[in-house]
Amino acid sequence: MPDTRPIAVFGAGGKAGTELLKHAFGRDVPIRAFEHNLPEPSERIGEFEYIDCDVLSDDFAQQLDGCRAVISTLGVGFGPSNAIDPPPLYTEGTRNLLEAMKQTDIDRIAVISAAFVEHQSSVPAWFELTAKPALFNILEQMRAMEAMLSDAPDVRWTAARPGWLLDEPYTGEAVITDERLADGCFRCRHADLAASLLEFVLEDTWINAKPAIGRPENELSLIHISEPTRPRLIS
């Protein structure tokens, strides 16, 4: 019989989180949506239950009770202050998620990391020279998060590694490879990333793995959002 328990989605009001809920709604997958800044009722997806939650300070284990898995779409927006001193969502936030999962006997989690935590041969030179150094502190947190998951006992985890994220429509054409982006797949759409995360959990694939997610994009069609000074790395 199909598992009818809800999936807990953290960061459900963000870009990737909202896209994930749209995919879940279309597939009749029950969701328990956790978000620090709750969207207005008119902006919420379906009849999902939304829960006000700050993963850095709240005790949310009770709200996780009865869930089958956790998907974290939490992310740090890129900007000068966050580049210098990013909030510890990937480190302390993930640690708190793992602790709450332990208390509620949940052993499955999928999170968003980034392809750029390690060298990617398909990354253009301008990104390596300008954007990646500015993202150093955020990427360090992501590396620490991946190490934390690797060391967590009895946890089946997936650390998705998308390329440079774009706010473009869903395609269903994401190219998923082990740890490193496929050639020519430097970019990834929020909607394709979200669909991949949901699929990983529903199908129980990419266990204890770091799937890289990208897609070839038409450069000319992306000029309006592909400025080197405005990288979109995370959710």
TAQUIPE-V145759 format. One record per residue. N is the residue number from 0. RES is the residue in one letter. PSI is psi as a letter, one per 30 degrees, with the letter a starting at -180 (none if undefined). D_LAST is the distance of its C-alpha to the last C-alpha in whole Angstrom. Layout:
n:N res:RES psi:PSI d_last:D_LAST
n:N res:RES psi:PSI d_last:D_LAST
This chain:
n:0 res:M psi:k d_last:33
n:1 res:P psi:k d_last:29
n:2 res:D psi:j d_last:27
n:3 res:T psi:g d_last:27
n:4 res:R psi:k d_last:25
n:5 res:P psi:l d_last:22
n:6 res:I psi:k d_last:18
n:7 res:A psi:k d_last:17
n:8 res:V psi:j d_last:13
n:9 res:F psi:k d_last:11
n:10 res:G psi:h d_last:8
n:11 res:A psi:f d_last:10
n:12 res:G psi:f d_last:10
n:13 res:G psi:a d_last:7
n:14 res:K psi:e d_last:6
n:15 res:A psi:e d_last:5
n:16 res:G psi:e d_last:8
n:17 res:T psi:e d_last:10
n:18 res:E psi:e d_last:10
n:19 res:L psi:e d_last:11
n:20 res:L psi:e d_last:14
n:21 res:K psi:e d_last:15
n:22 res:H psi:e d_last:16
n:23 res:A psi:e d_last:17
n:24 res:F psi:e d_last:19
n:25 res:G psi:f d_last:21
n:26 res:R psi:g d_last:22
n:27 res:D psi:h d_last:23
n:28 res:V psi:k d_last:21
n:29 res:P psi:k d_last:21
n:30 res:I psi:k d_last:18
n:31 res:R psi:j d_last:18
n:32 res:A psi:j d_last:15
n:33 res:F psi:k d_last:15
n:34 res:E psi:k d_last:13
n:35 res:H psi:e d_last:14
n:36 res:N psi:j d_last:14
n:37 res:L psi:k d_last:16
n:38 res:P psi:l d_last:16
n:39 res:E psi:k d_last:19
n:40 res:P psi:e d_last:21
n:41 res:S psi:f d_last:21
n:42 res:E psi:g d_last:18
n:43 res:R psi:l d_last:17
n:44 res:I psi:k d_last:17
n:45 res:G psi:b d_last:21
n:46 res:E psi:g d_last:23
n:47 res:F psi:k d_last:20
n:48 res:E psi:k d_last:21
n:49 res:Y psi:k d_last:18
n:50 res:I psi:k d_last:19
n:51 res:D psi:k d_last:18
n:52 res:C psi:k d_last:17
n:53 res:D psi:j d_last:16
n:54 res:V psi:f d_last:16
n:55 res:L psi:f d_last:17
n:56 res:S psi:f d_last:20
n:57 res:D psi:l d_last:21
n:58 res:D psi:j d_last:23
n:59 res:F psi:g d_last:21
n:60 res:A psi:e d_last:23
n:61 res:Q psi:e d_last:26
n:62 res:Q psi:f d_last:23
n:63 res:L psi:f d_last:22
n:64 res:D psi:k d_last:25
n:65 res:G psi:f d_last:26
n:66 res:C psi:l d_last:23
n:67 res:R psi:f d_last:23
n:68 res:A psi:l d_last:19
n:69 res:V psi:k d_last:16
n:70 res:I psi:k d_last:13
n:71 res:S psi:j d_last:10
n:72 res:T psi:g d_last:6
n:73 res:L psi:k d_last:6
n:74 res:G psi:l d_last:5
n:75 res:V psi:k d_last:7
n:76 res:G psi:k d_last:7
n:77 res:F psi:k d_last:10
n:78 res:G psi:l d_last:13
n:79 res:P psi:e d_last:17
n:80 res:S psi:e d_last:17
n:81 res:N psi:e d_last:14
n:82 res:A psi:e d_last:15
n:83 res:I psi:e d_last:18
n:84 res:D psi:i d_last:18
n:85 res:P psi:k d_last:14
n:86 res:P psi:k d_last:14
n:87 res:P psi:h d_last:15
n:88 res:L psi:e d_last:12
n:89 res:Y psi:f d_last:12
n:90 res:T psi:d d_last:16
n:91 res:E psi:e d_last:17
n:92 res:G psi:e d_last:15
n:93 res:T psi:e d_last:15
n:94 res:R psi:e d_last:19
n:95 res:N psi:e d_last:19
n:96 res:L psi:e d_last:17
n:97 res:L psi:e d_last:20
n:98 res:E psi:e d_last:23
n:99 res:A psi:e d_last:22
n:100 res:M psi:e d_last:22
n:101 res:K psi:e d_last:25
n:102 res:Q psi:f d_last:27
n:103 res:T psi:g d_last:26
n:104 res:D psi:h d_last:27
n:105 res:I psi:k d_last:24
n:106 res:D psi:g d_last:23
n:107 res:R psi:k d_last:20
n:108 res:I psi:k d_last:17
n:109 res:A psi:k d_last:14
n:110 res:V psi:l d_last:11
n:111 res:I psi:j d_last:8
n:112 res:S psi:b d_last:10
n:113 res:A psi:k d_last:10
n:114 res:A psi:f d_last:13
n:115 res:F psi:g d_last:14
n:116 res:V psi:f d_last:15
n:117 res:E psi:l d_last:19
n:118 res:H psi:k d_last:21
n:119 res:Q psi:k d_last:20
n:120 res:S psi:f d_last:23
n:121 res:S psi:g d_last:21
n:122 res:V psi:k d_last:19
n:123 res:P psi:l d_last:21
n:124 res:A psi:e d_last:23
n:125 res:W psi:e d_last:22
n:126 res:F psi:e d_last:18
n:127 res:E psi:e d_last:20
n:128 res:L psi:f d_last:22
n:129 res:T psi:e d_last:20
n:130 res:A psi:e d_last:17
n:131 res:K psi:e d_last:17
n:132 res:P psi:e d_last:19
n:133 res:A psi:f d_last:17
n:134 res:L psi:g d_last:14
n:135 res:F psi:e d_last:17
n:136 res:N psi:e d_last:16
n:137 res:I psi:e d_last:13
n:138 res:L psi:e d_last:14
n:139 res:E psi:e d_last:16
n:140 res:Q psi:e d_last:15
n:141 res:M psi:e d_last:13
n:142 res:R psi:e d_last:16
n:143 res:A psi:e d_last:18
n:144 res:M psi:e d_last:15
n:145 res:E psi:e d_last:17
n:146 res:A psi:e d_last:20
n:147 res:M psi:e d_last:20
n:148 res:L psi:e d_last:19
n:149 res:S psi:e d_last:22
n:150 res:D psi:f d_last:24
n:151 res:A psi:k d_last:24
n:152 res:P psi:k d_last:27
n:153 res:D psi:h d_last:27
n:154 res:V psi:k d_last:23
n:155 res:R psi:j d_last:22
n:156 res:W psi:l d_last:18
n:157 res:T psi:k d_last:16
n:158 res:A psi:j d_last:14
n:159 res:A psi:k d_last:12
n:160 res:R psi:i d_last:12
n:161 res:P psi:l d_last:10
n:162 res:G psi:a d_last:11
n:163 res:W psi:j d_last:10
n:164 res:L psi:k d_last:8
n:165 res:L psi:k d_last:10
n:166 res:D psi:i d_last:10
n:167 res:E psi:l d_last:13
n:168 res:P psi:l d_last:15
n:169 res:Y psi:k d_last:15
n:170 res:T psi:f d_last:18
n:171 res:G psi:g d_last:18
n:172 res:E psi:g d_last:19
n:173 res:A psi:k d_last:17
n:174 res:V psi:j d_last:19
n:175 res:I psi:k d_last:18
n:176 res:T psi:l d_last:20
n:177 res:D psi:j d_last:21
n:178 res:E psi:e d_last:19
n:179 res:R psi:k d_last:19
n:180 res:L psi:k d_last:18
n:181 res:A psi:l d_last:21
n:182 res:D psi:k d_last:23
n:183 res:G psi:g d_last:22
n:184 res:C psi:h d_last:18
n:185 res:F psi:f d_last:16
n:186 res:R psi:l d_last:13
n:187 res:C psi:k d_last:11
n:188 res:R psi:k d_last:10
n:189 res:H psi:e d_last:7
n:190 res:A psi:e d_last:10
n:191 res:D psi:e d_last:12
n:192 res:L psi:e d_last:10
n:193 res:A psi:e d_last:10
n:194 res:A psi:e d_last:13
n:195 res:S psi:e d_last:14
n:196 res:L psi:e d_last:12
n:197 res:L psi:e d_last:15
n:198 res:E psi:e d_last:18
n:199 res:F psi:e d_last:17
n:200 res:V psi:e d_last:18
n:201 res:L psi:e d_last:21
n:202 res:E psi:f d_last:22
n:203 res:D psi:h d_last:22
n:204 res:T psi:l d_last:22
n:205 res:W psi:h d_last:20
n:206 res:I psi:k d_last:21
n:207 res:N psi:h d_last:21
n:208 res:A psi:l d_last:20
n:209 res:K psi:i d_last:17
n:210 res:P psi:k d_last:16
n:211 res:A psi:k d_last:15
n:212 res:I psi:k d_last:14
n:213 res:G psi:a d_last:15
n:214 res:R psi:k d_last:17
n:215 res:P psi:k d_last:20
n:216 res:E psi:k d_last:19
n:217 res:N psi:j d_last:22
n:218 res:E psi:e d_last:22
n:219 res:L psi:e d_last:24
n:220 res:S psi:f d_last:21
n:221 res:L psi:g d_last:18
n:222 res:I psi:e d_last:20
n:223 res:H psi:f d_last:19
n:224 res:I psi:f d_last:15
n:225 res:S psi:h d_last:16
n:226 res:E psi:k d_last:18
n:227 res:P psi:f d_last:18
n:228 res:T psi:f d_last:17
n:229 res:R psi:i d_last:14
n:230 res:P psi:k d_last:12
n:231 res:R psi:j d_last:8
n:232 res:L psi:e d_last:7
n:233 res:I psi:a d_last:4
n:234 res:S psi:none d_last:0
